[in-house]
Structure formats: C-alpha cells, structure tokens
Amino acid sequence: MLYEIHMLKNYAPTNLNRDDTGSPKTCLFGGVQRGRISSQCLKHSWRISNLLKESIGNEYLGIRTRTMPTLIGEQLRKAGISEEFIEIVVKKLTGFGNKEGKSSDENDITAQVILYSHSDLEVIEKLIINQLNECHNASDVKKIDVKNLQAELSKLNKDRKNGISLDMALFGRMVTSDAFEDVDAAMQVAHAIGTNRLMMESDYFTAVDDVISEKKDQGSAMIGDVDYNSSCYYIYASLDTDKLSENLKNNENVGMLIKNAIPALIKTMAYTSPSGKQNSFAGHSLPSAILVECKEKKVPISYANAFEIPVRPTASSGIVRGSVEKLMAEVQKIQKGFELPIVKRLWFTMENVETFEEKFAVNCASFPELIEQLPID
C-alpha cells in the first residue's frame, strides 16, 4: 500500500534550514520566491527525533557516523582487549568505507559517513575479535587487512538477521563500500515549500558586556545579524509499505515493526521541527492541517501546485486558512479529474473551514482520531 502524507505547518520568524551563507533556504515556485526546508533536513529531524526512538525502540534505528572506529574501540575495551591492540585496530578501521581499505593517517574517523544498523556494528566487532584471537602481538594486529574484513562482512549481509534498521529501510542508504548493501528508500520526501511569498528579513543584534554596561558604557561587546523569515510550509511524503517490507525482510517481527512504524512516523512528522537556530527563534509549530491518503494503486501525487499562486492574507482569511482552503480545493480537483482509487482518505484541520463530503474523506475531529483511523492491519 502507498501512504501519502500532506501537512501544512505555519512558522513565525525562524531560520530552520540554512544555506552556505547562513540564510534560510529558498526556492522559486510559480515565479515567486518561497521559503524552503530541504528533504534532507526534514528526514534528519524525523530520524533523530526522541519521539520516534520512544515509539519504535532505539534498537530498531541506526547510527549515522564517521566515528565507527571509536565506537568499535569502546566495545573492544569492554571485551578486555588490550589498549595496544585497540589503538592499532581503531586506526585500521578508518579504512572502512573505501574499497581499498586504506586507513587515515590524520584522525580516527572513516572517509565517508555511513548509516550503520546495530547489527552492522555487532558483526564488525565480532569479526575483529575473531581476528584478534589469532594475534599474539602488535605486529600480528598490524597485519589485519580491512579490505578482507569488508569482504567477509559483505558475505554475511545477504541473510543476516536485523541487518537493515528501520530508518535505513525508510530513508535508504547509499555507500561506495562493498561491505554494505545499498538500500533503496521506501519513503520519498519532498522539499517543504512556502505557500506564501517570501519576505526575507534580517535581525541586527548586539551582545552586551555585563561588566562594562554597569559602568554606563553604551558600547556593545559584539554586533551581528541573522536572516530569518516566516512561512507556511507544505510538507509532502509518500511511503511504500511493500518496499518497506521488502527492505526489512530479514528482520524479526517485520509485520509488527511496520504496524508500529506507520503511526509513529506520522506523529513524528507532525510533532517535530528542524533544529536550525531554535535557541534563537524557538520555532516549534504543530500542523494546521494533515491529509493522509492510502492507495493500493501506487500513483504518488504531490499537491504542491495548489500553491503555484502564493497565498495572500485578506480581511477575512489569513495565510493559514487560505493555504488550507487551497489544499482542499486541489485535492478535490485532482480526484475529480483523474478519479484515482483511494482506499481511505483521512483529513484533520484546526481551521474553521468547510469539511470534505463524507463519501470523499473521513473528517477527523482530532489528530489522535486520524491516527486511530489509519488502515494498518
């Protein structure tokens, strides 16, 4: 089944996702500049969310890092391996992730960031310990070949239990190393775009020296500025549960894991915001509207074109209400024009607008009701 999740989130002044200059990311849509939050930023905020960890269990989620050598070193230390051996192994493991297995001379991190499942790390640790058991001195440890180690790991990947974590199955994994399988994502996530025209602003600020200010000196200790904007974002993602099941086929309790993952993921999307400049702006908003469409016929559809003409506030309707009304109109227009079969359409909004007809959608009075209505059996 295909689950499509559409949300509208309105933010007061924020800088949730910055570009290389430190300004909020933008895009042109409908010939007009809009606020934008990259799909990578959205996925990262969902993947590391405590809500997802608490709902699913941290053991089902992966770890994306370049510090794998240090993590393995810590486990070897717990296993009673000597510090002399650990130091050599950690340096050797920096070659993980490249085909030649060449280690780094500068630091204890791998050349590329890799998303590991807990099973990945456990198997790497076991392979290392097996090789260390055959080593009698430091010279023997230095002969450990990371290239061969990666080849051994690759052989174990095909039927290894729990080798793919849930977030890996959802969002995918791409690596250049033969040691790990590439994973095609079961979930597609669009860049969130503003439904309204973007007006970028800049906050000019000063930092006052407390001691000097007490002496009535009016000079500041620092002067700076930070760009920000206020946008109502349209967020869209699609989840193919058949692909998710395929990715997790070697995991235990796949059916239960997916059944728990769908509502947990939608809750995480609703309750989580990107972390950019949160200490300065506290940009924490809940969705003004949520639409979930469940389809057997896998034709994903974004309703972004509802906002090709940017929403403008009027005397009777603000940007949020205008965005909700435009989204509802686009959904009905697409359904009328293409008549794509829908298993279930769930709708929830806090705005005081006309609801969909009962035969068209289930109009939920609350977000918990929407979650309860999800067809996940």
N, C-alpha and C positions, 0 to 999 in steps of 0.2 A: 504494500500500500504506500501511497505517497501522501505525506503530511506537509501542507504548506502553511507557514505561519507568517501573518502580516501584523505589524504593530505600528502604532503612532505614538511617539514619545516627544513631548514638548519640554524643552530645556530653557531655563533662564540663562543669563550670561555664563558661559562656560568655555573651556578650551580642552575638550575631551580627547582630541586626537590631533597631535601636532605634526607639521611637516618639518623639513630640514631647517627652516628659519625660525621655528618655534611658534608659528602661527597656526590656527586651526585649519585643518584640511578643507579644501573647497573643490567644486566642480562646476562645469557649465551644463545645464539641463534646460531644454526649452529655450535656449538662447539667453538664459539668465543665470547668474552666479548663485550657487547654493552652498549651504553648509554640507559637509560630508564626513562620515566616520567610516574608515576602511573596514572591509570584511575581516582582515587580519586582526584589527583592533577589537572588533566585536567578538570574534572567536576566542581570542586570548582572554578577554574579560569573562566570558562564559566558562572557559575550560578551567581557569584557576579559581573560580567562584567557590567560596566556602559552602554555599547553598547546594551546589552540585556534588561536592565532596560528601556533605552530610546526607544527601538524599540517596546517592549511589553507593558510597563507600570508597575511601581513598585507594583501597587495594585494586579497584577496577579502573583507576585512572593512571595515566602515565606521567613521566617526568621528562620534560624537555630541557636539555642541558648540554653544556660543553665540559662540565666538571665530572663526567663519569669516572675518570681515573681516580679522582679523590674519593668519590663515593665507594668505589671498589676497595680502595686502600683502607677506608674505615672498617669495612666488613672483614677484610683480611686481618686487621688488627684485633677485632673481636674474636676471630678464629684462632688467635695465638700465633700468627705468622710474625717472624722477626722483623724489626724495623729496617734492617739492612735489606732484606728481601723486598719489603713493601716499597721502599724508595725506588728500587730498580723497576718493579712491576708498574708502579704509577707512571713512571717516565715512559715505559714501553707502551702502556695503554693510550698514550696521547696519539699514537699512530692509528688508533681505531677510527674508522670513518673514511679512510682513504685506501684505495686498492693496494697500494704498495706497502702499507703498514708502517710508513716512515714516522718515527717519533719526533716530537718537538724538542728542540734544544733550549727553548726560552721559558716555557711555563708548563704547568700540569693540566692543560686543557686540550681537548680534541680540536682538530682543524674546522670541523663543522658542528653546528648544533644539531642534536639528534633527539627525537622523541622515543624514549625507552618505556616499555612496559616493565612492571616489577619482575615479571618472568625473565625478561631480557637480562636485567641486572643480576638476577639469581643464577642464570645459566653462565654468564660471563665469569662470575665469582667461582662457580664450581669448576669450570674449565681451567681457570688459573690455578686453583688449589690442586687439581689433579696433576698439573704440570709441575707445580712447586714440590709436590710429594716425591718427584723424581730428581729433584735438585739437591745436591749435597753442599754446595757453596755458592757464593755470589757469582762466580764465573759461569756456573750452570744456569743460574737465573738469567744472566745476560744473553744466553743463547735462545731464550724463548722468542719465537717468531710470531709476531702479531698477525702477519699475513696468513699464516697457517691457522692461527686461533680464529680468525674471522671465517676461514673456510670451514672449520669444524662447526662453528655456530650456524653457518648457512645450512649445513646438512641437517641440523636439528630443527630448523624453522618450520619445515613442511607440516609436520603433525604435532608440533609442540603445543601442549595444553596452555591456555591462557596467554599465548604469545602476543596477542593483539589486545591492547587496552581499549576501553570504551571510547575515550576521546580520540584515540588513533583511528578507530573504526568510523567515528562520526566525521572527523575533520581531515583524515588522511595523513599519510607520511610519505615524504619523498627524500631519499638518501642516495648518495653516489657509491656507497659501500655495498659490496656483495654480501656482507654479513647479515644484512637486514632486508626484509621484503618491503618493496613499495606498497603502500595501501591506498587504493582509490577511495576517496571520501564518499560516505553515504549521504552527506549533507552538503548542500550548496548554500552559500551565504552571500547576499548582495551587499555592496557598499550602501550604508544608510545615507539617504539624501534628504535635504531640507525641502519641505513642502512650500516654504515661503522664500521670497527673495532675500538674499544675504546682505546684511549691512555690517561689515566688519568694523569693530571699534578697538581702541587701544586704551589700556589702563595705565596712566602715568602714576608711579608710586615712589615714595621715599621711605627709607629706613632711618628712624631717628635714634641717635645715640642718647641713651637714658641719662648718662652722667653729664654730658655736655648740655643737654636740654635743661637740666636742673640749674645750670649756670646761666640760663637765659640766652644761650647761643642758638640762633634760629637756623643754623646750617644743618643739613642732613648728613648722615653717615654714608648714604648711598642713594642714588637715583636710578630708576629703571622703568621699563614699560613692558607690558604683556598684552598681546592681542586676544580678543575674545569675540564671541557672537552669541546670539540667541536664535535657535532654530527649532522647528517642529520636524522631527525626523520620521521618515517612512522606512521601516525595517522589514526586510523580507528574507525568508529562508525556506528551503524545502528539504525534507528528509525522506529518503527512500528506505523503508524498513526491510525490504527484501535484500537490498545491498548491505544494510547494516547486519542482517542475519548472516549473510554470506561472509562478511568480514570477521564475524565473531564465531564462525562455525566450530572452531577448535576450543572454544571456551566452555566452561561448565555452566549449566543453568542459563543457556542463551535466551530462552523464552522469557524467563522471569527477569533477566537483566534488561531486555528490550522493553518489557512491560513497565518496568520501573523507570527506565531512561526517558521515555517519551514525555510523561508529565513533568518529570524533574527538569528536563531540558527546557520545556516551555515556561515553567516557573522561573528558571534561571534567566532566560531571556527577558522576562517581564521585570524581575526584581533587580537585575544587575545593570550597572552603568560602567562605561570605561573609566579608568583611573586617572586620566590626564588632568593635572592641575586641580585635583579635588580638594587639596588642603587650602587652596586659594579661592575656589568657587563653590565647593560643596554642591556639585551638580548631580543631585540624586532625584530622579523623577520616575514615576510609575507610568505605564502606558495609559493613554487616553482612550485607546480602542485596540481591541485584539480580535483578529479574524483567523480561524483555523479551518482549513478545507481539507477533507480526507477523500482521496481518489483511488480507485482501482486502476483507472486508465491514467498512466503516468505522463501527463502533459503539464509540466510546471508552467505557471503563469504569474508573472510579477504585475502588480497593479500600479507600478511607478508612473505610468502615463496618465494616471488620474491627476498628477500634479505638474504636467507639462506646462500649463499656465499656472504660475505661482499663486498661492492663496493670499488674499489680501483681507485685512480686518475691515469690517463695516460697522455701522452704528448698532446693528443688531446681532452681529456674529463675529467672534474673534477668530484667530488663526486656527486654533484647535478645533473648534466646531466646524469651521469651513473645511478643514482637512478631513474630518470625519465624514462630512456630507459628500465630499468629492470621492472619497474612497468607496462609500456605499454606492454611489451612482456608477462608478467604474465597474464594480463587481456585477451589478445588475445588467449593465450594458454588455459586458463580455459574455455573461451567461445567456442573455437573450440572443446575441449574435452567433454564438458558437455552439450553444446547447451541450456543453461537455458534461458527461455524467459525474455527479458528485455523490459519494456515499453519505457524507454528512458535512454540513457547514455550520460552524459554531461562531457566534458573534457576541461580543461584550463591549459596551462602551459606558463611560461615566457621563457622557454628554447627553443633554436633553434634546434628543433628536427622534424622529420617527423611526420605528423599528422595521426590520425586514418582515415581509409576509411570512406566516408560519410555515407554509409549504416550501419557502425559499431557504430559510435558515432557522436554526434554534437560537432564539434571542435569550441569552443568559442574563440573569439579574445580577450575577457576581462572577468574579474570576474563579473562585473555588467551584462554582456550579459548572463553568466551562470545562474545568479540569475533570470533573466527575463525568461529564458527558462525552469525553474522548472515547472513540471506539478502539480500544487497545486489547481486547480479548482475542 
